[in-house]
Amino acid sequence: MHEAIRQACVRAAINAFEDARIRGLCYEGAWECALGAIKQLELSRIMHITLKRVYDKPSANDGTRVLVDRLWPRGLTRKQVALDLWAKDLSPSPELRRWFDHDPDKFEAFAGKYRRELQDRHDEIDRLLDQIDRRRRLTLLYAAKAPSVNHAVILKSYLEHYAFD
């Protein structure tokens, strides 16, 4: 679980438990209040992550727009991309990217190797999650032509599980 979310859940649970005890609830009832507070906070923190090709037009529904490629996309200016962040440190290593070469037959093996790389990048992931806007919307931008055979698909899945693991 993302550290800021974990701390917020702990605070919410403690406050709900203490409030319930002050109101005269038994320990069991107070624990139920604490668990309810955690569940409510987690639901409010769930973010919506979308994938979008960097060459597609920006939308008002994109939320925080993050380029997750190591290389800048050809033919585009920073203004055209309407970028909030460039998280090149979350992209696959140059060696892994070259090995994969967008070969659909290597995608499953690539996904496993990339997930292992992401396990060593929790500081970068925490920085990214800390910068997402209040609407909790995140759009991961990528340049690859294949919408389902690229690293952004794997990163999206990793981020969705990371926040509450």
C-alpha positions in Angstrom: 0.0 0.0 0.0 1.2 3.5 -0.8 2.7 4.9 2.5 0.5 8.1 2.6 -2.6 6.0 2.1 -1.5 3.6 4.8 -0.9 6.4 7.3 -4.3 8.0 6.4 -6.1 4.6 7.0 -4.4 4.2 10.4 -5.4 7.7 11.4 -9.0 7.2 10.2 -9.2 3.9 12.1 -7.8 5.3 15.3 -10.1 8.4 15.2 -13.2 6.3 14.4 -12.4 3.8 17.2 -11.8 6.5 19.8 -14.9 8.4 18.8 -17.0 5.2 19.0 -15.6 4.5 22.5 -16.4 8.0 23.6 -20.0 7.5 22.4 -20.2 4.4 24.6 -19.8 1.6 22.1 -18.3 -1.6 23.2 -14.9 -2.7 21.8 -16.5 -4.8 19.1 -18.7 -2.0 17.9 -15.8 0.4 18.0 -13.7 -2.0 15.9 -16.6 -2.1 13.4 -16.5 1.7 13.2 -12.8 1.7 12.7 -13.0 -0.9 9.9 -15.8 1.1 8.3 -13.7 4.2 8.3 -10.8 2.4 6.6 -13.1 1.0 3.9 -14.6 4.4 3.3 -11.2 6.0 3.0 -9.9 3.3 0.7 -12.9 3.7 -1.6 -12.4 7.5 -1.7 -8.7 7.0 -2.6 -9.2 4.6 -5.5 -7.9 6.2 -8.7 -9.0 5.8 -12.2 -6.1 5.0 -14.5 -6.4 5.2 -18.2 -4.0 4.6 -21.0 -3.6 6.9 -24.0 -1.4 7.1 -26.9 0.7 10.3 -26.6 -0.3 11.2 -30.2 -4.0 11.3 -29.2 -5.6 14.7 -28.3 -5.6 15.7 -24.7 -9.0 15.6 -22.9 -10.4 17.4 -19.9 -11.1 13.9 -18.4 -7.4 12.9 -18.5 -6.6 14.2 -15.0 -2.8 14.0 -14.4 -1.1 13.3 -17.7 2.1 11.3 -17.3 4.5 10.3 -20.1 5.9 6.9 -19.2 8.3 6.4 -22.1 12.1 6.8 -21.6 12.4 8.5 -25.0 10.6 11.7 -26.0 7.9 10.9 -28.7 8.9 11.9 -32.3 7.5 15.0 -33.8 5.7 16.3 -30.7 6.4 19.4 -28.6 5.8 19.6 -24.9 2.8 21.8 -25.5 1.2 19.3 -27.9 1.6 16.6 -25.3 0.0 18.7 -22.6 2.2 16.9 -20.1 2.0 17.1 -16.3 4.9 14.7 -15.6 7.5 12.7 -17.5 8.2 9.6 -15.5 10.9 8.1 -17.6 12.3 6.3 -14.6 9.2 4.1 -14.5 9.8 3.0 -18.1 11.5 -0.3 -18.8 15.3 -0.3 -18.7 17.0 0.4 -22.1 18.2 -3.2 -22.2 14.8 -4.6 -21.6 13.2 -2.3 -24.1 15.7 -3.3 -26.8 15.2 -7.0 -26.0 11.4 -6.7 -26.2 11.3 -4.7 -29.4 7.5 -4.7 -29.2 7.4 -8.4 -30.3 4.0 -9.8 -29.3 5.5 -13.2 -28.8 7.8 -11.9 -26.1 5.1 -9.9 -24.3 4.5 -12.3 -21.5 8.2 -12.7 -20.7 8.6 -9.0 -21.0 5.8 -8.4 -18.5 7.4 -10.5 -15.9 10.8 -8.9 -16.3 9.3 -5.4 -16.3 7.3 -6.1 -13.1 10.6 -7.2 -11.4 12.2 -3.9 -12.5 9.2 -2.0 -11.0 9.7 -3.8 -7.7 12.9 -1.8 -7.3 11.3 1.5 -8.1 8.9 2.1 -5.2 10.4 5.5 -4.5 9.6 6.7 -8.1 6.1 5.1 -7.8 5.4 6.9 -4.5 6.5 10.2 -6.0 4.1 9.7 -8.9 1.2 8.8 -6.7 1.8 11.8 -4.5 1.5 14.1 -7.5 -1.8 12.9 -8.8 -4.5 15.5 -8.9 -7.5 15.7 -6.5 -9.8 14.0 -9.0 -7.7 10.9 -8.6 -7.5 10.5 -12.4 -4.3 9.4 -14.0 -3.6 9.0 -17.7 -0.5 7.1 -18.7 0.8 8.3 -22.0 2.9 6.0 -24.3 4.1 6.2 -27.9 3.9 2.6 -28.9 1.5 1.8 -31.8 0.1 -1.4 -30.2 -2.5 -0.4 -27.5 -2.3 -3.8 -25.8 1.3 -4.8 -26.3 3.3 -2.2 -24.5 4.8 -1.4 -21.1 2.1 1.1 -20.2 -0.4 -1.8 -19.9 1.8 -3.5 -17.4 2.5 -0.3 -15.5 -1.2 0.5 -15.2 -1.9 -3.0 -13.7 1.1 -2.6 -11.4 -0.1 0.8 -10.1 -3.6 -0.4 -9.6 -2.4 -3.2 -7.3 0.4 -1.2 -5.7 -1.8 1.3 -4.0 -3.5 -1.3 -1.8 -1.0 -4.2 -1.5 
